[in-house]
Amino acid sequence: MGQWPDDGELLSAVTRAGWLLEHHALRVLAANGMEPHIGWAYQDPDTPTISRELDVFSYKELMCDERSRVTVTARFLVECKQSALPFAGIGYAMPEARFEKNPRQHALPTKEIWSEKMQGDNMLVSHFPAWGLMGFRALAVQHGDDNFRLTQLTRLERERQGAWGASNSGIFTELVYPLAKALLASQEPLRGRVAPPTGGQRSGWAEFGLHFPVVLIGSPLYVVDASSSEYKVQQRSWATVVRQLKSKNVDGLFEFDIVTEDGFEDYVVDRLAFAAALAKRVGEDPLAYTTEGRHPRQWVPDGVSNVPPWQRD
């Protein structure tokens, strides 16, 4: 071994550190029309005096209607994790009602649609998540989304006796929680870009901000389907993880995708196809999707105006 590393030793060292994985993400995102850069700094939502950094951040505007002042954008937030050992996730197919609600990762200018119905002398008002009623959930399914979610994520490792073990040490603190914080920081500027309440007047733009939080891994991903007692194991290029988080300013049900290096390009293409389809739909009638050009209750089908989506047959 020489005093200094040769080219191969140097590349091996920086690969193990994960830095070449960041550049792989950069190239893939740029090749698909995104505007990516490495090292995106953001303010920690729980500790505002602390600066955090996301490995790769990218942005793309998919639709912009000057007349209605409505825009649709996409962002990929990528945290890279190089590992010599594989990851494994355990999950199950969740009920359809779970997916009628607005996904936490996407920032919509209209979050709820309401309907009115007279019952005797009383006016009953029902509120529904916009994601399901506006057809965005169905659009996601058309572009490859399904009901399967990982609820546990672990890294496999060799034990002393040579058998495989599993540990989630560091995954929550190093990957899940920081990625949720980065998502909130990315969504912060969009808080003011919302549709007005019925009868109100909007002063600025309304933005449909689609966000795709990603953990990019440089190792295989194994998935255990625990939907039934007959467990099924398969190797996959990516899967979606769901976690409930609760701290002072990070609160809610968060989803993110864990994606292998080899599968990242196909993943980006699939997610952008969904985003482009949503942008096309909104672009056909932008004010309808902010409910400024359509009365909110026009979105609610007859017969379900007072039945929340999660209580339907």
N, C-alpha and C positions, 0 to 999 in steps of 0.2 A: 504494500500500500504506500503510495507516494505521499509527499508532504501536503499536496493539494489534490482535490478531487479531479478526476478526468471528466469528460463530458457525460459519460454514462452514469457515473456516480452522482454528479450534480443533478442530472435530470431525475434520477431515482429519489434523491432527497427532496426535491421540490414537489415531486409527484405525491410522495407520502404525506407531505404537509398540506396537500389539497389545492395548491395555488394554480397548478395547470388545469384542474377541474373548473376553476373560475373562468379561465380563458376559453375552455371548451364551451361553457354556457354563453360567454360573450359572443363567440363566433356563430353559434347556432341561432341565437336571438337576432343578431345583426343580419344573418342570411335570410331571416323570415320577416324582414321589414321593421323590426323593433329598433328602438334607440337605447342600447344598453350601455352601462358603464359599471366599472368595478369599484367597490368601496363607497357605498351610499351611506352617509352619516345622517343620523336622526336623533331626536331628543327622546330619552327614556320616559315613557308615559308615567311611570311610577316615581321616578326620581329625576325631575326636570333638569337638575344640575349636571347630570351625567350624559355624555354623548355615546351613542352606540353606533355600530357599523354593520350594514348588511353586505354580504359578499358581492352580489350582483343585483342591480336594479335596472328595469327597462320600461319603456313607455311607448305607446303608439296611439295616435288619434285615428279612429275608424270611421267616424261620421261627424260632420259638422254642418249644421243647418243655420245659416246666418239669420234668416228671417225669423225663425222661431227661437233662436238662441238656445238650441239644444245640441249637445255633443255626446258621443259615445267613445270611451277610451278603454284601453287595455294596459295592464301593468303586470309584469312578472317580477316577483320578489324571490330571489334565489339565495338559499343558504347552502353552502357546499360542505360535504363531509366525506373526506377520503378515508377509506377503511380497508385493511387487508382482509377483514372478516365480513361475512354477509350479514345483512339485516333480515329480520323476520317480522311479519305483522300478523295479528290474529283479529278476525272480524266476522261480520255476518251481514246478511241482507236485511236492511231495516225496512219497516213498513212505509208504504207510499205516503201516508199522511205526514211523515216526518219531513218530506221534501217540498211540501206546499209552502212552508215558511220561507222568509227571506234569508238566503245564505249570508252569514256574517261577513264573508270576504268580499262581497260585492256591494258597492255603495250606490243605492238607487235614489233618484230625486223624489220619487213617490214611493213611500214605504207601505201605505195602507190604502185600501179601497173600502168605502163604506156604502151601505145600502139602508134604505128606510122602508118600513112596512107598518101600516096601521094595524093594530090589534085592539079592537074595541075603540076606546077613546084615547088609547096610548100609542105613541109613536115609538116603535122599536128600531134601534140603530145597531147594525152589525158591522164589524170591522174585519177585513180580510187582508192577508199579506199580498202585496202586489205581485210578487214573483210567480206565484201559481196562477192567479187569475189573468195576468197579462200574457200568459203562455210561455214565459221564459223557461220554466221547468220542463215543459214538453219539448222545447227547442234544445235544451241541454241533453235530453234523452236521445233525440234524433242525432246528436253529434257525439254519442258514445258514453254519456253518463249513465250510471245505473244506481241501484240502491245499496250496493255493497260498500261498507265502510270498515276500516280498521279501527279498533278501539284500543289495541295494545301494539306498541312498537318496541322491538328489542334488537340487540345485536348478539349474534351467536359467537361463541368463543370456545376454545379448547380448554378443557379442565385437565388437572394433573394426570389423571388416569387415561387421558386420550379421548374421552367421550366429549360430545358437544354439550355445552351449557348455554344458557341464555341470560342476558343481563340488560336492563334498561338504564343502567347507571349513566348519568350525564345526558341522556337523550332529552329529558324534560328541560333541564336547566340550560343546555347548550344549543338545543335545536328548536323545540316546540315553543317555549316561552319567549325567546328572543324573536322568533318569526312572527308570533302574535303581536308583539310590541312594534315590530317594523310595519306590519299591516295597519295598525292603528295610526301610526305616524304618517303613513302614506295616504290614509283616508282623511286625515285632519283638514287639509285644504278644501276638501269636497263638502264639508259640513254646511257651508253656506250656499252651495250650488244645488238647491232643492226647489221643488215646485211649491207654489204658495197654497195655502188652504183654499177651499172652495170660495170663490168670490173675491179672493185676494189678487194682487198684482205683483208679478215678479220683477225685480229690479235688475237682476243679473242673469247669468247663464244657468241652465240646468244641465247636470252631467250624470250620465250613466257610467259609473266608474267600475269596470270589471277588473278584479284583482285575482291573480293566481299565485298564491304563496307555495313555494317549492323547496323541499329538501332534496338536493341533488347528491347522489351517492356514487362513489367509484367502486362499487362492489355489487354482487348479486342481491336480489330481493326475493325472499320466499314469503308466500302468503298462505296462511291457514284459514280455510273457510269453516267456521264453526256454526254455520246456519242450522246444521242438524248434528245428531250424535255421531254420524259417519263423517269424521273430519276429512277434508280434502286439502291436499298440499300441492301448490304449483309455483313455479318460478314466473314472476311477472316483471314487466318493464316499468310499471308504475301502479300506484294505488292511492286512494284517498284516505287520510287519517282524520278522525274527529276526536276532539278533546274539549272537555268543559274546563274553563279557566276562571279563576276568581281572585283578584287582588284589588287594590284600591282603584285602579283605572283600567285594568284588563279583566273584563268580566263578560262571560258569554260562552256560547258554543262555537268553537273555531274549527275550521277544516283547512287542511293543507295536503298537498300531494307529495309523496315520496317517489322519486323518479331515478332510474339508473342512468348512468352515463350513456350507455348504448341506446337507451330508449328515449333520450331527451329530445332529439329532433322530431320524432313522430309525435311525442307528447305536445310540443309547442305547436306543431301543425294542427293537431286535433283541437287544442284549446283556442287557437286563433280562428279556426273554421267556425266554431260555436260563436265566438265574439263577433265575427263578421256577419253571421246570420242574424244575431240579435241587432247589430247596427243597421242592417238592411231593413229589418222589420220596423224598428223605431224610426228610421229615416223616411219610411213611406207615409207616416202621419205623426210627426214628433209631438205635437201638442196633445194628441190623444193619449200618448204614453206618459205625459205629465199630468193627465186628467184635466188640463186646461181647455182642451178642445172636445172633451167628451165628459158628460156627467159621470161621476164615479159609479153610480149604481147601474150604469149601462154595461159595466164590465161583469156584473153579477148575473149568472144564468137564472132563469125562472126556476122556482122551486127550491133554491138553496140560499135565498137572500138572508135568511136568519139561521142558517146552519153553518158553523165554521167548517173549513175544509177538513180539519183533523177529526171531525165528528161525522163525516159523510160515510155512507155505505160504500 
